[in-house]
Amino acid sequence: MSLTLEDTSVEEEAPAAVTPPQQTGQIAVDIYELENYYIIRAPIAGVRLADLDIQVDNKVVTIRGQRNLPEEIVEDKYYIQECFWGEFSRSITMPTAVDPKKIKATFSKDSILKIIIPKEEKVKIIRINETS
């Protein structure tokens, strides 16, 4: 099957530029466990570090950001549009509560966000004092 382009030599009013929909997209993540840490990795190409935010609320880690269109493209000019542009958010419920002060995050130059979450001790030994 071949694609043929229409002759657009007839003067017509230019179509309006595409405005990203007001919906929130979702990013893909990998989550795995090591002996002392949980690791969350997310490839987030096309996003500036300044446009990323990580929030922690008890057991929930939320990654938010925005991927901006590099240029305005007229809707009629798209042949295929699969990339998500605009705001995105992803919330992950961890198996245990997370201490936000202990989390570390890096964003590599190849656009991989890596969040390192130390595991909290699951068992605490409580010393019982003898009273007289």
C-alpha positions as CSV (number, residue, x, y, z in Angstrom):
1,M,0.0,0.0,0.0
2,S,1.4,3.4,-0.9
3,L,0.6,6.7,0.5
4,T,-0.2,9.5,-1.9
5,L,-0.1,13.2,-0.9
6,E,-2.9,15.5,-2.0
7,D,-2.2,18.5,-4.1
8,T,-2.7,21.5,-1.8
9,S,-2.0,24.2,-4.3
10,V,-5.5,25.6,-3.8
11,E,-5.5,28.4,-1.3
12,E,-7.4,27.4,1.8
13,E,-7.5,28.7,5.3
14,A,-4.8,27.1,7.4
15,P,-6.1,24.6,10.0
16,A,-5.7,25.4,13.6
17,A,-2.6,24.1,15.5
18,V,-3.0,21.0,17.6
19,T,-3.7,21.7,21.2
20,P,-2.8,18.8,23.5
21,P,-5.9,17.4,25.2
22,Q,-6.4,18.3,28.9
23,Q,-5.9,14.8,30.1
24,T,-3.1,13.3,32.1
25,G,-1.0,10.6,30.6
26,Q,0.8,7.8,32.4
27,I,4.4,6.7,32.1
28,A,5.8,3.2,32.1
29,V,7.8,2.0,35.1
30,D,9.9,-0.9,36.2
31,I,9.9,-1.7,40.0
32,Y,12.2,-4.2,41.5
33,E,13.5,-5.2,44.9
34,L,17.1,-5.6,46.2
35,E,18.1,-6.7,49.6
36,N,17.9,-3.3,51.2
37,Y,16.2,-1.2,48.6
38,Y,13.2,-0.9,46.2
39,I,14.1,0.6,42.8
40,I,11.7,2.4,40.5
41,R,13.0,3.1,37.0
42,A,11.1,5.1,34.4
43,P,12.3,6.1,30.9
44,I,11.0,9.6,30.4
45,A,12.4,10.9,27.1
46,G,11.8,14.5,26.1
47,V,11.3,15.8,29.6
48,R,13.4,18.4,31.3
49,L,14.5,17.8,34.8
50,A,12.8,21.0,35.9
51,D,9.5,19.5,34.6
52,L,9.7,16.4,36.9
53,D,8.3,16.1,40.4
54,I,8.3,13.2,42.9
55,Q,5.9,13.2,45.9
56,V,5.7,10.7,48.7
57,D,2.6,10.2,50.9
58,N,2.9,7.3,53.3
59,K,3.1,4.2,51.0
60,V,2.4,6.1,47.7
61,V,5.2,7.4,45.5
62,T,3.9,9.7,42.7
63,I,5.9,10.8,39.7
64,R,4.5,13.9,37.9
65,G,5.8,15.8,35.0
66,Q,5.2,17.4,31.6
67,R,6.5,16.6,28.2
68,N,6.1,19.7,25.9
69,L,5.7,19.6,22.1
70,P,9.0,20.9,20.6
71,E,7.0,22.8,18.0
72,E,3.4,23.4,17.0
73,I,2.1,20.9,14.4
74,V,-1.1,21.4,12.5
75,E,-3.4,18.4,13.2
76,D,-4.0,17.7,9.5
77,K,-0.2,17.2,9.0
78,Y,0.0,14.1,11.3
79,Y,0.2,10.8,9.6
80,I,0.6,8.9,12.9
81,Q,0.5,10.4,16.4
82,E,1.4,7.9,19.1
83,C,3.6,10.0,21.4
84,F,2.0,11.5,24.5
85,W,2.6,15.2,25.0
86,G,1.4,17.1,28.0
87,E,1.1,16.3,31.7
88,F,1.7,12.8,33.0
89,S,1.4,11.2,36.4
90,R,2.0,7.8,37.9
91,S,1.3,6.7,41.5
92,I,2.9,3.5,42.9
93,T,1.8,2.0,46.2
94,M,4.8,0.5,47.9
95,P,4.6,-2.6,50.2
96,T,5.6,-0.5,53.3
97,A,5.5,3.1,54.4
98,V,8.2,5.2,52.7
99,D,10.4,7.8,54.5
100,P,10.7,10.7,52.1
101,K,13.9,11.9,53.8
102,K,15.7,8.7,52.8
103,I,14.6,8.5,49.1
104,K,17.2,9.4,46.5
105,A,16.5,10.0,42.8
106,T,18.6,10.5,39.7
107,F,17.8,11.5,36.2
108,S,20.4,10.3,33.7
109,K,21.4,12.0,30.5
110,D,19.8,9.2,28.6
111,S,16.5,10.2,30.3
112,I,16.1,7.4,32.8
113,L,14.6,8.4,36.1
114,K,15.8,6.2,39.0
115,I,14.2,6.3,42.4
116,I,16.0,4.4,45.3
117,I,13.8,3.7,48.3
118,P,15.5,2.2,51.3
119,K,13.5,-0.6,53.0
120,E,12.4,0.1,56.5
121,E,13.0,-2.5,59.2
122,K,10.0,-4.8,59.3
123,V,10.6,-6.2,62.7
124,K,11.7,-4.1,65.7
125,I,13.0,-5.7,68.8
126,I,11.8,-3.9,71.9
127,R,13.7,-4.3,75.0
128,I,11.6,-4.9,78.1
129,N,12.8,-3.3,81.2
130,E,12.3,-5.0,84.6
131,T,10.5,-3.0,87.2
132,S,10.6,-3.6,90.9
